[in-house]
Structures are given as C-alpha cells and as structure tokens.
Amino acid sequence: MNIAILSRGPQLYSTQSLYRAGARRGHRMSIIDHTLCNLVIERGQAQIIYQDQPLHRLDAVIPRIGSSVTSQGAAVINQLELMDVFTIARSDALLQARDKLRCLQRLAAAGINVPRTAFIGDDEYILPLVESVGGLPVVIKLLESTHGIGVLLAETLHSAESTVEAFRRLRERVLIQEFVREAEGADIRALVVGGEVIASMKRQAREGEFRSNLHRGGTASVEPLNETEQQLVIEAVRAMGLDVAGVDLLRSVRGPLIMEVNASPGLEGIETVAEVDISDRIIRYIEKRVKNRKRRRRERRMKGTKD
C-alpha cells in the first residue's frame, strides 16, 4: 500500500516509528508536510498539489497534526477524504478532539464521566463558576493547551481571577475545572487502536507540580486498566469518532473521569514505557481497514454489473 504520514516533523519519534513500522510491513511510506499542501477544489473533483505535483494513489494517511496548525491540517484531511483516501483521524473528529470544550461536551452528552468543568464567557464574576466545579483550588486551562502548557492551578479566588483576566487579555478561551485532589498528581494515559486498549501507563507529576505531563518532568510506569476503566476509555474514543487515540483518565472518588481524548497522541513515552510496538499495531489496523474498503468496493461493482 501507499501510506502517507502527515507531519511537519519528519525527525520526530512518532513519525519515524510509524514510518519504520510501515516499511517493515512492506508498504511504500512517505512523509508529507501538510502545511505545504495546495488544495484544488472543483465541482466533482478534489485534488492536492504537493511539491509541484498532484498527490494521488494514496491508500491511507496517518495524521500527525500539531495544535498550532489544526485548522490547516483538518482541511488537508478533509480534502483527502473527498479523494476517498482512508484516514485514521477524520477531519471533523480531529477538530472536535483538539477543542477541549467541544470534546468534553461530546463525552458528557454520551454519558461519559468527565471532571466538573465550566466554560468562562465574558462575565467578570467567576465565583459562581468556581463553586459550580466544587470550589477552590481549581484548574484553569486554555481550550487548546498541549503538553501542560496553558494549564494552571489557582488556589485562591484572587489567583483564579488574575489568571482568567490575563488569558482574556490575550484573547484566549478558557475553561475552569475541578481539582481532583485524590489523584495525587497522577493520571493514566491509554492508547486505543481500532476499539482495543493497546497499552496504558501511569504518569506521575514531580514533587511540587500537579501536571503529570512527561514534558513537565513527570515520570511514567506501566499501569493496567481495570475492566471498568477499559470500557470507559473505549467508549470515549468511540464517542469522539476516532480510530486511534490517546485517552487521559483520572482516578477519583466518583470513579474514573475522562480528561481528554487526543486524536494525534505522542508515541514515544508510551511505547518506551509499555514496551509495546504501537506503531506496528496502527499499521496492521490500517491494512485491515483498507482491505475491507477494497472488498466492499468490489462487491458494489459486482452487484452493479449483475443489476
């Protein structure tokens, strides 16, 4: 098969891991910088021009879209969908997962437990919102934060008000969220491929820090999910309409809470810690889906001929 990885960082671990996994399986792999793609839109026809040449004959794409170019990446994915190319992250699902508010809305609507959360509008009074999520301290997040950047803990009302005001001046959209104290600075990252939990790890924040991201100095160790947690994670990914996703889960006194569903999860930490070749599992899943798509096309053609 011809499989393309949409990535601006060909040297990044996840991109290279997927590239090598596909090559080992005998596929023709390529890395495409989606920000350099030109989209040609015409009635009844969709085309992409990349490096002065039409992009065609792709069987599948693996989006590795950074948060700073989400809209541009989603537009390229949508164009590929119009070209009937299989993608493990559809454009609408990527956009929804990347926006923390839309993601939590979708999960809550599907009956999935999430941390108590409030979206901050233009009203200057935030005390009612603080109370609505369980009181101080509260976590304040940018809607499109990543790697723990733009995520702060406010222990006083004054601190919360000052933080929100600073973000407003930057014209950033902000969420306020309950602080799950009993999690003790730890969360669980699970990787789901094709409706199956492939690997999971516990991320523990360093002393004095509440964010467990490995990019913030956190540590990681293998952490199996119990049956309830596994089912919840799978339901969360299904609700977001994703084939491959990383899911962040908190263990609370109310049971497991889904914090986030990542449509383009990093693979380095979890592949290294869990010692699981997740990239290989992704490639095998793509093979299965593309094979089934081709089979259904043949069946439709045969049915049309018989008719």
N, C-alpha and C positions, 0 to 999 in steps of 0.2 A: 504494500500500500504506500501511497504518498501521504505522509503525515507532516503537518507544519506546526511548529510551536510559535505562537505569537508572543514575542518577548523583546523588550528593549535592551535586555542584559544577557547576551549570549554566554558570558562568562559566569553567570550566577549558578549556584549549586543546583537549584531546582531545574533550571533549563538544561544544564548539562546532564543531570541524572536522567531526565526524560529522553533526551537525545540519545544517550548511550543505550538506554533500555530498548528504545525503538530499533536502533541499529542492530542490537544483538538479536532481535526477533526477525531481522531480515527486511525491515522496512526502509524506504527512502525518506530520510528525515531532513527537514530544513528548518531554519530559524528565521522568522520574518519579523522585522521591526514594524509593528502595526501603525506607528506614528508616521511612517514613510509611505503608507498605502494611499493611493488615489482611487476614489470611488467614482465609477461611471454609472449614472442612473439613466435608464431609458425604458420606455414602455415595453414590458415583456422581456426585458433583458437586464441582467446585473453583471457588472464587470469590475475587476480590481486591477489597477496598473501598479506594478511594483518594480522598481529599478528599470523603468522604461519598457517593461514587458508585461503583457497580460498574465495574470495569475490564474492558472486553470489546472485541471486534472488533479485536484486535491481530493483525497478521500475523507480526511478528518483533520481537525485543528485542535490544539491544546492551548487555550488562552492562558497567558501569564501576564495579566493586565495590572499595572501599578495603579495605586489610588489617585495619583496626580493626573492620569490620562484615562480615567474610567469612561467618560462620555465618548472620547475618540475611539477607544478600544471597543466599546459596545457597538458603535456604528460600523466598524470593520466586521465584527462578528455577525451583525445583522445582515450585512452585505453577503457574507459567506453563506448564511442560512438561505438567503434568496437564491444563491448559486447551488443550493442543495448539497452543501458540504456538512458533514456531521461535526458537531462541536460538543465537548463535554460540559461547556458552560454557555447556555444560551444568553443572548444579549439582554433580554428582559430580566432573567434571573440574576445576572451579574449586577445590573443596576440596582435591583431591589436588595441584594445582599450587601452591597457596598454602602448603602444608606442605612445607618443603624436604626433610625426611626421607622422606616418602611419595613425593615427586617423584623423588628420587634412587633410591629403591628400585625404583620403576616403570621408570625409564630403565635401570638396571643389569640388571633382570630381562629387559628387551627386547634386551639385548646391546649397549647403547649405552655408549660410554666416558664416564665421569664422573671428577672428581677423587677420589682416595682419601679416604674420609670415614668418621668414626666417630661414633656417637650416644653421648652421655655419659649414663649412668644415675646411680644413687645411689652407686656405688662411689667412694670418695675418692681412689683411686690412678689417676691419669691417664697416668702414664709409659708403660704398655703401649699406650695409645691413641695417644700421640704417636709412638711407634715404629712403630705399625701404619700410620700415614699417611705415613711417610717421615722422621720426625724433625723437629727444630726448624729454622727457625721454623714455626709452624702458624697457620692462620686459624681463629678461633673465631667462630661465627655463632649468632644466635638463629634458631629454626626459622621464624619469621615476620617476619624483618627485611625492610626495604624502603628503597630509596634509599641503601643503605650504612649505615644506622643499625643498630646492634647487630652490626656486623661489625668484628672487631679482629684485629690481628696480634700474636702472642705470640712473642718471640724467645728467651725463656728459660723453663725449666720452672717457675720461681717465678712468672713473669708469667702463664703459662698456668694454673697452679693458682689464683692470686689472681683471675684473670678468671672462671674457671669457678665459683669459690666465690661471687663477687659475684652472678653470674647466678642461682645456686641459691638464694641468699637472697631474690631477687626472684621465686622460683618459676617461672623461665623454663627452657624446654627448650633444650638447647644441642648444636650439632654442632662437631666438630673436624675440620679439613680440611687437606690438604696445601697448602703454599705453592708455587705454580708460578713459580719464580724467573725462568725463561727468558721468561715472558710480559712481563716488564719493566713491570708496572703497566698493561698494556693488555688489553682483551678486545674481542670482536666481538658486537654486537647485530644480530640478523637478525629481520626481520618476515615472518611467513608468513601467507598468506591462501589458504584452500582448497587446501592442498598445494603451494603455489608460494612461493618466496622472492621477495618484492616489493622489498625494499630491505635493505641491510646497511651498517653503519658501524663504524668502529674508535673505541673510547673509550679515551683515554689519561689516566692519573692525573697530577695535577700533581706537581711535584717534592716529594719527601719524603712522598708519600702513595701507598699501594698500592691504594686503592679507586678505580676508574675512573669511578664514577657522575658524571654531569654535575651532579647536585645537590651533589656534594662538590668541585666546582671542576675536574672533568676537562674535557678538550677532545674534540671529535669530528670525524671526517673520513670521507668515503666510502671504503669498503673492500670490494671484491668478494670473494665466497667462491669458492674453487676447487671443482671438481666433487665431491670427497670431502666437503668441508665442507657443501656444499649438500645432499647426500644425507643426511648425518648430522642436519642441522637438521630436514629434512622428516620423517625417521624419528622424531625426538624428539617432534615435535608430534603425529604420528600415534599414538605410544605413549601420549601423555597424553590422547588422545581429544578434541583441540581443533580447531576450525575456523580460528581466528585466534589467533596467539600471538607473543610476542616471545621469542627464544631467545638466551641469553648463552653464548658459546663462548670457550674459552681455547685458544691455540696452545701446545702443549707438545712436548717431545722425544719423547713417546709418541704424538704425533698430536693432533688436535683433541679437546677434552674439553667436554662439555656441563655447564655450571654450574647453569643454571636455565632453566625454561620458565615464562613469565609469561602467565597467562590474560587479564590486563587491562593490556596494555602501554601506556605513555605514547607518544603520537604526535608530540609537539611536536619533540623532538630529532631523531628520525629523518626526519620529513617535511621539516624545515628543512634538515638536512644533505644528505640524499639528493635533495632537490627532487623527491620523488615524492608524488603525491596518494594516500596510502594509504587515507584515509577513503573516497574515491571507489571504490577497488578493493573495500573492505569492503562498501559499499552494493551494488555490482554483483554481488558474490558472494551476498549475501542475496537479491537479485532472482532469481538463478538457482536457488537452493535452494528458495525459496518457490514459484516457478513449477513446479518439478519435484514438490514435495509436492502441489500442487493437481492436477497432471496425474495423479499416482498415485491420488489420491482419486477423481477422475472415472472412471478405469479400473476401480477396485474397485466403484464404484456401478454402472457399466455391466455389469460381469461379474455382479454380484448380480442385476440386472434380468433378464439373459439366462437365468441359472440358474432 
